[in-house]
Amino acid sequence: MSKIINIALVDDEELFVEGLCLLFSNVEHINVTKTANSGLKFLDLLKDNPKTDLPDIALVDIQMKPMDGFELVEALKDKYPDLKIIILSSHYKSNVLGHMIKLGVSAFIPKNANKELLVTAIESVNNSGVYLTQNDQEMLVQYMNSKYKTTALTTNAKLTTREIEVIKLICYEHTNQEISDKLFLSKRTVEGHRKNILQKIGAKNTVGLVIYAVANHIHSLT
């Protein structure tokens, strides 16, 4: 049986939230534990609960008032850095993806996505910290090659052969334990490699790591 993934839904469209709750009620390993119709209410909800009660993943809409989705993500990353975030929005564009990169969001899913894609994205984010479609990756390459990009990733970091091996396995969504098994390393050693890689390339999390790998042709798009 799959591990239960606890998620939160933050969207000002109540019918949309109710629809998602109904959808996930038929998915045994995904449990909606919190809902809020604004970013401020969600922050209040988390404030009233101990950190041990945090959901694994928050699905957040972009267009909300008075606090929009990006402002909420910034606040959540500051107060709850371990909380993974998936953006759900009808505004699926490369400049929005750029904001996602900068903020360290784990995935960006269109609101018209089907159930299969949503479940796949949640599972991937829960297991590896990131979910990128082929289209996402193509937009990432365009964005990273743009002179207008706002990320601060280092493009000339000197990585060891072992670190590149670890990056490749992370990009294929392997967990630290799976990487340690494949490379015959301890899990702690793999965690150390991951930490060193993030420091070298200037990334904050796995999202930034994958972006770096795609932009520097370490991870293939095919």
HELIX and SHEET records of a PDB file:
HELIX    1   1 GLU A   14  PHE A   24  1                                  11    
HELIX    2   2 GLY A   39  LYS A   47  1                                   9    
HELIX    3   3 LYS A   51  ASP A   53  5                                   3    
HELIX    4   4 GLY A   69  LYS A   79  1                                  11    
HELIX    5   5 SER A   94  LEU A  103  1                                  10    
HELIX    6   6 LYS A  115  SER A  128  1                                  14    
HELIX    7   7 GLN A  134  MET A  144  1                                  11    
HELIX    8   8 THR A  161  CYS A  171  1                                  11    
HELIX    9   9 ASN A  176  LEU A  183  1                                   8    
HELIX   10  10 LYS A  187  ILE A  201  1                                  15    
HELIX   11  11 THR A  206  ALA A  215  1                                  10    
SHEET    1   A 5 ILE A  30  ALA A  36  0                                        
SHEET    2   A 5 ILE A   5  VAL A  10  1                                        
SHEET    3   A 5 ILE A  57  ASP A  61  1                                        
SHEET    4   A 5 LYS A  84  SER A  89  1                                        
SHEET    5   A 5 ALA A 107  PRO A 110  1                                        
END                                                                             
